[in-house]
């Protein structure tokens, strides 16, 4: 399984390198459309290779997806934390009740019952 993972990562790296070499032509990224930029007087643009635009778009999409999923699962995480807290409280109460039950019994019998 380890070799399969390495083979996949190497093939993915080769594909990404081939895409990067094939798309190294410059592309201009503008913050605003040309008409709006001329109206405002701010023409913010940058020239980068096309593959960089492609890869940054993929990274941005993955990050947005991770954040979206993390926010979506917030309710589940908070519910799990509350259930864990309630479980720990119930376990403490059970242990306390067992100690009260076996307070007047022999210590050996209490230990045997606690193990089982």
C-alpha positions as CSV (number, residue, x, y, z in Angstrom):
1,X,0.0,0.0,0.0
2,X,2.9,2.3,0.8
3,X,4.4,1.8,-2.7
4,X,1.0,2.5,-4.3
5,X,0.9,5.8,-2.5
6,X,4.4,6.7,-3.6
7,X,3.5,5.8,-7.2
8,X,0.4,8.0,-7.1
9,X,2.3,10.9,-5.7
10,X,5.1,10.6,-8.2
11,X,2.7,10.4,-11.1
12,X,0.7,13.4,-9.7
13,X,4.0,15.4,-9.5
14,X,4.9,14.5,-13.0
15,X,1.5,15.6,-14.3
16,X,1.7,18.9,-12.5
17,X,5.2,19.5,-13.8
18,X,4.1,18.8,-17.4
19,X,1.1,21.1,-17.0
20,X,3.4,23.8,-15.5
21,X,5.9,23.6,-18.4
22,X,3.2,23.5,-21.0
23,X,1.5,26.7,-19.6
24,X,4.3,29.0,-18.7
25,X,3.0,31.8,-21.0
26,X,2.3,35.1,-19.0
27,X,-1.2,36.0,-18.2
28,X,-2.4,39.3,-16.7
29,X,-4.6,39.2,-13.7
30,X,-6.6,42.4,-13.1
31,X,-8.4,43.3,-9.9
32,X,-11.1,45.3,-11.7
33,X,-12.5,45.3,-15.2
34,X,-10.7,47.8,-17.4
35,X,-13.6,50.3,-17.7
36,X,-14.2,50.3,-13.9
37,X,-10.4,50.6,-13.3
38,X,-10.2,53.6,-15.6
39,X,-13.3,55.2,-13.9
40,X,-11.9,54.8,-10.4
41,X,-8.3,55.5,-11.4
42,X,-6.8,52.4,-9.9
43,X,-5.6,49.8,-12.3
44,X,-4.3,47.0,-10.2
45,X,-3.0,44.1,-12.2
46,X,-0.2,41.6,-12.1
47,X,1.4,39.4,-14.8
48,X,2.0,35.8,-13.8
49,X,2.4,32.4,-15.6
50,X,-0.9,30.7,-16.5
51,X,0.1,27.5,-14.5
52,X,0.4,29.7,-11.4
53,X,-3.1,31.0,-11.9
54,X,-4.3,27.4,-12.3
55,X,-2.6,26.1,-9.2
56,X,-3.5,29.0,-7.0
57,X,-7.2,28.6,-8.1
58,X,-7.1,24.9,-7.1
59,X,-5.5,25.8,-3.7
60,X,-8.0,28.5,-3.1
61,X,-10.9,26.2,-3.9
62,X,-9.6,23.5,-1.6
63,X,-9.1,26.0,1.2
64,X,-12.7,27.4,0.8
65,X,-14.0,23.8,0.8
66,X,-12.2,23.0,4.0
67,X,-13.4,26.1,5.7
68,X,-17.0,25.5,4.5
69,X,-17.0,22.0,5.7
70,X,-15.5,23.0,9.1
71,X,-18.2,25.5,9.6
72,X,-20.9,23.1,8.5
73,X,-19.7,20.5,11.0
74,X,-19.7,22.9,13.9
75,X,-23.0,21.7,15.2
76,X,-21.9,18.1,15.1
77,X,-18.7,18.9,17.0
78,X,-20.4,20.8,19.7
79,X,-23.0,18.1,20.1
80,X,-20.3,15.5,20.4
81,X,-18.5,17.6,23.0
82,X,-21.8,17.9,25.0
83,X,-22.4,14.2,24.8
84,X,-18.9,13.5,26.0
85,X,-19.3,15.8,28.9
86,X,-22.6,14.1,29.8
87,X,-21.0,10.7,29.5
88,X,-18.1,11.6,31.8
89,X,-20.6,13.0,34.4
90,X,-22.7,9.8,34.2
91,X,-19.6,7.7,34.7
92,X,-18.6,9.7,37.8
93,X,-22.1,9.3,39.2
94,X,-22.1,5.6,38.6
95,X,-18.7,5.2,40.3
96,X,-20.0,7.2,43.3
97,X,-23.1,5.1,43.5
98,X,-21.0,1.9,43.4
99,X,-18.8,3.2,46.2
100,X,-21.9,4.0,48.3
101,X,-23.3,0.5,47.6
102,X,-20.1,-1.3,48.6
103,X,-19.3,1.0,51.6
104,X,-20.6,-1.6,54.1
105,X,-19.4,-4.7,52.2
106,X,-16.1,-6.4,52.2
107,X,-13.3,-4.7,50.2
108,X,-12.5,-7.9,48.3
109,X,-16.1,-8.3,47.1
110,X,-16.2,-4.7,46.0
111,X,-13.0,-5.1,44.0
112,X,-14.2,-8.2,42.3
113,X,-17.5,-6.5,41.4
114,X,-15.7,-3.4,40.1
115,X,-13.5,-5.5,37.8
116,X,-16.5,-7.3,36.3
